[in-house]
Amino acid sequence: MNFITLIATLVAVAPAVLGQLTINTPSNVVECEPTQLTWSGGQAPYYLSLVPGGQSSATPLEQLPTQNGNSYTWMVDLQAGVSFNVALKDSTGATAYSDIVTVQSGGSTSCSNSTVQGSTATSGGAGATCCCQCY
């Protein structure tokens, strides 16, 4: 009898656990180079933004295009030294955040958004859009 109860409980809980919105923390984020953002769970469409590191309620540094799939290649247009979290919101309103990521220096700075420096945005930097070719 306990086995049947256990199975019934697992069947009831599984959809909630399997559908949980999760964003993977990108690694090796380099200025002016593409980086892959990936996530799982939730329900499309997905809304991606970059918020100042550790400040989930702050004005986003950048809003990325709405997505229907589970990945997006972003051309890193933030300057080296900028710390941020990737915020992901799905159509149900569920939100997930990556760990804090710091942009590393690359071989080029030609695509960097000069209004976002260090770990905070300067005037005009909030809500900046992709200044480079977004893939």
C-alpha positions as a printed NumPy array, in Angstrom:
array([[  0.   ,   0.   ,   0.   ],
       [  2.841,   2.428,   0.823],
       [  4.424,   1.709,  -2.573],
       [  1.237,   2.825,  -4.366],
       [  1.093,   6.001,  -2.284],
       [  4.737,   6.734,  -3.094],
       [  4.18 ,   6.264,  -6.833],
       [  1.066,   8.478,  -6.763],
       [  2.984,  11.198,  -4.937],
       [  5.884,  11.05 ,  -7.404],
       [  3.525,  11.254, -10.366],
       [  1.813,  14.296,  -8.841],
       [  5.067,  16.098,  -7.985],
       [  7.114,  15.246, -11.084],
       [  5.601,  17.859, -13.453],
       [  6.335,  20.681, -11.005],
       [  9.924,  19.553, -10.481],
       [ 10.61 ,  18.824, -14.147],
       [  9.089,  22.119, -15.297],
       [ 11.067,  24.335, -12.904],
       [ 12.669,  27.261, -14.729],
       [ 16.474,  27.123, -14.528],
       [ 19.132,  29.215, -16.26 ],
       [ 22.678,  27.955, -16.615],
       [ 25.439,  30.337, -15.57 ],
       [ 27.539,  31.126, -18.641],
       [ 31.253,  30.51 , -18.348],
       [ 34.133,  32.361, -19.971],
       [ 32.174,  35.507, -20.87 ],
       [ 34.603,  37.609, -22.908],
       [ 34.141,  41.164, -24.153],
       [ 33.14 ,  41.297, -27.867],
       [ 32.885,  37.516, -28.203],
       [ 29.734,  35.395, -28.485],
       [ 28.557,  33.431, -25.458],
       [ 25.798,  30.856, -25.267],
       [ 22.971,  31.376, -22.771],
       [ 20.951,  28.219, -22.072],
       [ 18.036,  27.331, -19.828],
       [ 15.467,  24.626, -19.175],
       [ 11.956,  24.302, -17.857],
       [  9.324,  26.965, -17.807],
       [  7.063,  27.912, -20.667],
       [  7.873,  29.994, -23.769],
       [  8.143,  32.77 , -24.614],
       [ 11.192,  33.611, -22.488],
       [ 12.391,  37.1  , -21.588],
       [ 16.13 ,  37.533, -20.982],
       [ 17.813,  40.495, -19.358],
       [ 21.162,  41.284, -17.782],
       [ 20.965,  42.879, -14.338],
       [ 23.805,  44.354, -12.277],
       [ 25.577,  41.594, -10.34 ],
       [ 23.705,  40.671,  -7.162],
       [ 20.989,  43.291,  -7.749],
       [ 18.027,  41.321,  -9.068],
       [ 15.566,  44.203,  -8.605],
       [ 17.78 ,  46.817, -10.303],
       [ 17.074,  48.272, -13.731],
       [ 18.511,  45.863, -16.317],
       [ 21.787,  46.751, -17.989],
       [ 20.424,  45.193, -21.143],
       [ 17.251,  43.52 , -22.444],
       [ 17.859,  40.666, -24.865],
       [ 15.381,  39.564, -27.558],
       [ 12.388,  37.422, -26.562],
       [ 13.086,  33.721, -27.146],
       [ 10.891,  30.708, -27.872],
       [ 13.654,  28.084, -27.634],
       [ 16.043,  27.163, -24.829],
       [ 19.2  ,  28.98 , -25.915],
       [ 20.447,  32.301, -27.208],
       [ 23.882,  33.326, -28.466],
       [ 24.69 ,  36.789, -27.151],
       [ 27.517,  38.923, -28.533],
       [ 29.023,  40.252, -25.303],
       [ 28.793,  44.019, -25.579],
       [ 29.521,  44.862, -21.949],
       [ 32.983,  46.091, -20.996],
       [ 35.494,  43.914, -19.189],
       [ 34.986,  44.106, -15.438],
       [ 31.19 ,  44.469, -15.556],
       [ 29.484,  41.987, -13.218],
       [ 25.95 ,  40.845, -13.969],
       [ 23.36 ,  38.116, -13.505],
       [ 21.314,  36.747, -16.37 ],
       [ 17.628,  37.077, -15.479],
       [ 15.166,  34.77 , -17.207],
       [ 11.404,  35.148, -17.005],
       [  8.91 ,  32.839, -18.691],
       [  5.338,  33.4  , -19.874],
       [  3.929,  32.291, -16.509],
       [  5.953,  34.925, -14.64 ],
       [  8.416,  32.44 , -13.134],
       [ 11.893,  33.974, -12.845],
       [ 15.35 ,  32.436, -12.538],
       [ 18.77 ,  34.026, -12.164],
       [ 22.253,  32.84 , -13.06 ],
       [ 25.123,  33.181, -10.635],
       [ 27.086,  36.441, -10.893],
       [ 29.272,  36.611, -14.001],
       [ 32.108,  39.082, -14.657],
       [ 33.015,  40.01 , -18.23 ],
       [ 36.616,  39.141, -19.043],
       [ 38.904,  41.228, -21.242],
       [ 39.129,  40.114, -24.861],
       [ 41.137,  40.947, -27.946],
       [ 38.733,  43.676, -29.052],
       [ 36.728,  46.416, -27.385],
       [ 35.128,  47.76 , -30.572],
       [ 31.658,  46.435, -29.731],
       [ 31.575,  47.329, -26.027],
       [ 28.763,  49.421, -24.642],
       [ 30.762,  52.314, -23.197],
       [ 27.848,  53.471, -21.029],
       [ 28.154,  50.375, -18.812],
       [ 31.41 ,  50.309, -16.877],
       [ 32.823,  48.497, -13.874],
       [ 30.058,  46.829, -11.927],
       [ 27.411,  49.528, -12.317],
       [ 25.683,  51.393, -15.111],
       [ 26.423,  55.058, -15.733],
       [ 23.808,  57.519, -16.902],
       [ 22.162,  56.269, -20.056],
       [ 23.449,  52.716, -19.62 ],
       [ 20.357,  51.139, -18.139],
       [ 18.262,  49.297, -20.644],
       [ 20.91 ,  49.509, -23.35 ],
       [ 20.343,  47.258, -26.317],
       [ 22.8  ,  45.072, -28.143],
       [ 25.242,  47.31 , -29.983],
       [ 26.861,  44.414, -31.847],
       [ 25.584,  41.817, -34.208],
       [ 23.442,  39.532, -32.101],
       [ 23.329,  35.93 , -33.181]])
